[in-house]
Amino acid sequence: MNMPKDPVILLSFVNTRLRNQYPSLEELCKSLDVSSEELTASLAAIDCYYQPEKNQFL
């Protein structure tokens, strides 16, 4: 699957998927075949970090 390149759009895309389809970041990454390290690094560039207790990037 092609992930959005723009980090702000990526944030919205990932948080929507986490809220509606996946119980964890690990499950999302496995299902979409993406590296959690690359995903978290992309979102860290806009100062957003995964919060496991909320299952979203803030």
DSSP file (Angstrom, degrees, kcal/mol; ACC not computed):
  #  RESIDUE AA STRUCTURE BP1 BP2  ACC     N-H-->O    O-->H-N    N-H-->O    O-->H-N    TCO  KAPPA ALPHA  PHI   PSI    X-CA   Y-CA   Z-CA
    1    1 A M              0   0    0      0, 0.0     2,-0.6     0, 0.0    31,-0.0   0.000 360.0 360.0 360.0 139.8    0.0    0.0    0.0
    2    2 A N        -     0   0    0      1,-0.0     3,-0.0     3,-0.0    30,-0.0  -0.725 360.0-151.7 -82.8 120.9    1.2    3.5   -0.8
    3    3 A M        -     0   0    0     -2,-0.6     7,-0.1     1,-0.1    -1,-0.0  -0.660  29.7 -94.7 -88.8 147.5    1.4    5.6    2.4
    4    4 A P        -     0   0    0      0, 0.0    -1,-0.1     0, 0.0     6,-0.0  -0.339  27.5-151.7 -58.5 142.0    1.0    9.3    2.2
    5    5 A K  S    S+     0   0    0     -3,-0.0    -2,-0.0     4,-0.0     3,-0.0   0.834  73.2  86.8 -85.3 -36.8    4.3   11.1    1.9
    6    6 A D  S  > S-     0   0    0      1,-0.2     4,-2.8     2,-0.0     5,-0.2  -0.515  76.7-140.8 -67.0 124.5    3.2   14.4    3.6
    7    7 A P  H  > S+     0   0    0      0, 0.0     4,-2.2     0, 0.0    -1,-0.2   0.818  98.7  52.1 -61.2 -32.5    3.7   13.9    7.3
    8    8 A V  H  > S+     0   0    0      2,-0.2     4,-1.7     1,-0.2     5,-0.1   0.911 113.6  43.1 -71.0 -41.0    0.5   15.8    8.3
    9    9 A I  H  > S+     0   0    0      2,-0.2     4,-2.7     1,-0.2    -1,-0.2   0.890 112.5  54.4 -68.7 -38.8   -1.6   13.6    5.9
   10   10 A L  H  X S+     0   0    0     -4,-2.8     4,-3.1     2,-0.2     5,-0.3   0.904 105.3  54.0 -59.4 -42.5    0.3   10.6    7.1
   11   11 A L  H  X S+     0   0    0     -4,-2.2     4,-2.6     2,-0.2     5,-0.2   0.935 111.2  44.4 -57.8 -48.8   -0.6   11.4   10.7
   12   12 A S  H  X S+     0   0    0     -4,-1.7     4,-2.2     2,-0.2    -2,-0.2   0.920 114.4  49.6 -62.6 -44.8   -4.3   11.6    9.9
   13   13 A F  H  X S+     0   0    0     -4,-2.7     4,-2.1     2,-0.2    -2,-0.2   0.939 114.5  43.7 -59.0 -50.5   -4.1    8.4    7.8
   14   14 A V  H  X S+     0   0    0     -4,-3.1     4,-2.8     1,-0.2     5,-0.2   0.927 114.0  48.8 -66.3 -46.4   -2.4    6.4   10.5
   15   15 A N  H  X S+     0   0    0     -4,-2.6     4,-2.4    -5,-0.3    -1,-0.2   0.872 110.9  51.3 -64.3 -35.8   -4.5    7.7   13.4
   16   16 A T  H  X S+     0   0    0     -4,-2.2     4,-2.5    -5,-0.2     5,-0.3   0.933 112.2  46.3 -64.6 -45.0   -7.7    6.9   11.5
   17   17 A R  H  X>S+     0   0    0     -4,-2.1     4,-3.0    -5,-0.2     5,-1.6   0.918 113.0  49.5 -62.9 -43.5   -6.5    3.4   10.8
   18   18 A L  H  <5S+     0   0    0     -4,-2.8    -1,-0.2     3,-0.2    -2,-0.2   0.907 114.4  45.5 -63.0 -40.8   -5.4    2.9   14.4
   19   19 A R  H  <5S+     0   0    0     -4,-2.4    -2,-0.2    -5,-0.2    -1,-0.2   0.906 125.9  28.1 -68.1 -41.6   -8.8    4.1   15.7
   20   20 A N  H  <5S+     0   0    0     -4,-2.5    -2,-0.2    -5,-0.2    -3,-0.2   0.724 134.2  12.3 -97.9 -23.3  -10.9    2.1   13.3
   21   21 A Q  T  <5S+     0   0    0     -4,-3.0    -3,-0.2    -5,-0.3    -2,-0.1   0.702 107.5  57.4-129.7 -27.8   -9.0   -1.0   12.3
   22   22 A Y      < -     0   0    0     -5,-1.6    -1,-0.2    -4,-0.1     3,-0.0  -0.927  49.4-155.2-124.8 135.5   -6.0   -1.9   14.4
   23   23 A P  S    S+     0   0    0      0, 0.0     2,-0.3     0, 0.0    -1,-0.1   0.584  82.8  14.2 -79.4  -9.5   -5.5   -2.5   18.1
   24   24 A S  S  > S-     0   0    0      1,-0.1     4,-1.9    31,-0.0     5,-0.1  -0.990  73.3-111.6-158.7 161.3   -1.8   -1.5   18.0
   25   25 A L  H  > S+     0   0    0     -2,-0.3     4,-2.7     1,-0.2     5,-0.2   0.880 117.2  57.8 -62.3 -38.8    0.9    0.1   15.9
   26   26 A E  H  > S+     0   0    0      1,-0.2     4,-2.3     2,-0.2    -1,-0.2   0.915 106.6  47.3 -59.1 -44.9    2.5   -3.3   15.5
   27   27 A E  H  > S+     0   0    0      2,-0.2     4,-2.5     1,-0.2    -1,-0.2   0.900 112.0  50.4 -65.0 -41.5   -0.6   -4.7   13.9
   28   28 A L  H  X S+     0   0    0     -4,-1.9     4,-2.5     2,-0.2    -2,-0.2   0.945 112.6  46.1 -60.9 -49.0   -1.0   -1.7   11.6
   29   29 A C  H  X>S+     0   0    0     -4,-2.7     5,-2.1     1,-0.2     4,-0.9   0.894 113.5  48.9 -63.4 -41.0    2.6   -2.0   10.4
   30   30 A K  H  <5S+     0   0    0     -4,-2.3     3,-0.4    -5,-0.2    -1,-0.2   0.926 113.7  46.1 -64.8 -44.6    2.4   -5.7    9.9
   31   31 A S  H  <5S+     0   0    0     -4,-2.5    -2,-0.2     1,-0.2    -1,-0.2   0.885 119.4  39.4 -66.2 -40.2   -0.8   -5.5    8.0
   32   32 A L  H  <5S-     0   0    0     -4,-2.5    -1,-0.2    -5,-0.2    -2,-0.2   0.467 107.0-125.5 -90.0  -2.1    0.4   -2.6    5.8
   33   33 A D  T  <5 +     0   0    0     -4,-0.9     2,-0.3    -3,-0.4    -3,-0.2   0.940  62.7 135.9  56.0  52.7    3.9   -4.1    5.4
   34   34 A V      < -     0   0    0     -5,-2.1     2,-0.4    -6,-0.1    -1,-0.2  -0.917  60.4-106.3-125.9 155.0    5.6   -0.9    6.6
   35   35 A S     >  -     0   0    0     -2,-0.3     4,-2.4     1,-0.2     5,-0.2  -0.663  16.7-149.1 -80.8 127.9    8.5   -0.5    9.1
   36   36 A S  H  > S+     0   0    0     -2,-0.4     4,-2.7     1,-0.2     5,-0.2   0.843  99.1  56.6 -65.6 -30.8    7.4    0.9   12.4
   37   37 A E  H  > S+     0   0    0      2,-0.2     4,-2.0     1,-0.2    -1,-0.2   0.930 109.7  43.5 -65.3 -44.9   10.8    2.6   12.7
   38   38 A E  H  > S+     0   0    0      2,-0.2     4,-2.3     1,-0.2    -2,-0.2   0.906 115.2  49.6 -66.3 -41.4   10.4    4.5    9.5
   39   39 A L  H  X S+     0   0    0     -4,-2.4     4,-2.0     1,-0.2    -2,-0.2   0.939 113.0  45.2 -63.6 -47.9    6.8    5.4   10.3
   40   40 A T  H  X S+     0   0    0     -4,-2.7     4,-1.9     1,-0.2    -1,-0.2   0.858 112.3  52.7 -67.2 -33.4    7.6    6.7   13.7
   41   41 A A  H  X S+     0   0    0     -4,-2.0     4,-1.1    -5,-0.2    -1,-0.2   0.902 107.8  51.4 -66.4 -41.0   10.6    8.6   12.4
   42   42 A S  H  < S+     0   0    0     -4,-2.3     4,-0.3     1,-0.2     3,-0.3   0.907 114.7  42.3 -61.5 -41.5    8.4   10.3    9.7
   43   43 A L  H ><>S+     0   0    0     -4,-2.0     5,-2.1     1,-0.2     3,-1.1   0.779 105.5  62.6 -79.7 -25.8    5.9   11.4   12.3
   44   44 A A  H ><5S+     0   0    0     -4,-1.9     3,-2.0     1,-0.2    -1,-0.2   0.787  90.3  70.9 -65.1 -26.0    8.6   12.5   14.8
   45   45 A A  T 3<5S+     0   0    0     -4,-1.1    -1,-0.2     1,-0.3    -2,-0.2   0.760 103.9  40.3 -62.5 -24.3    9.6   15.0   12.2
   46   46 A I  T < 5S-     0   0    0     -3,-1.1    -1,-0.3    -4,-0.3    -2,-0.2   0.077 125.8-103.4-109.9  22.5    6.4   16.9   13.0
   47   47 A D  T < 5S+     0   0    0     -3,-2.0     2,-0.4     1,-0.2    -3,-0.2   0.838  77.3 135.8  62.7  38.7    6.8   16.2   16.7
   48   48 A C      < -     0   0    0     -5,-2.1     2,-0.3    -8,-0.2    -1,-0.2  -0.971  30.1-174.8-117.8 131.7    4.2   13.5   16.9
   49   49 A Y        -     0   0    0     -2,-0.4     9,-2.3    -3,-0.1     2,-0.2  -0.943  31.2-100.1-130.0 146.6    4.9   10.3   18.9
   50   50 A Y  E     -A   57   0A   0     -2,-0.3     7,-0.2     7,-0.2   -10,-0.0  -0.442  27.4-162.2 -68.6 132.0    3.0    7.1   19.4
   51   51 A Q  E >>> -A   56   0A   0      5,-2.9     4,-1.6    -2,-0.2     3,-1.4  -0.900   0.9-167.3-114.3  97.2    1.1    6.8   22.6
   52   52 A P  T 345S+     0   0    0      0, 0.0    -1,-0.1     0, 0.0     5,-0.0   0.836  85.2  58.9 -58.8 -34.7    0.4    3.1   23.2
   53   53 A E  T 345S+     0   0    0      1,-0.2    -2,-0.0     2,-0.1     0, 0.0   0.777 119.1  31.0 -66.8 -23.9   -2.1    3.8   26.0
   54   54 A K  T <45S-     0   0    0     -3,-1.4    -1,-0.2     2,-0.2     3,-0.1   0.505 102.2-133.7-105.2 -10.6   -4.2    5.9   23.5
   55   55 A N  T  <5S+     0   0    0     -4,-1.6     2,-0.3     1,-0.2   -33,-0.1   0.919  71.2  92.1  53.0  49.1   -3.2    3.9   20.4
   56   56 A Q  E   <S-A   51   0A   0     -5,-1.2    -5,-2.9    -7,-0.1     2,-0.5  -0.985  79.5-103.1-158.8 164.9   -2.5    7.1   18.5
   57   57 A F  E      A   50   0A   0     -2,-0.3    -7,-0.2    -7,-0.2   -42,-0.1  -0.815 360.0 360.0 -93.2 131.3    0.1    9.5   17.5
   58   58 A L              0   0    0     -9,-2.3    -8,-0.1    -2,-0.5    -1,-0.1   0.304 360.0 360.0-128.2 360.0    0.0   12.8   19.4
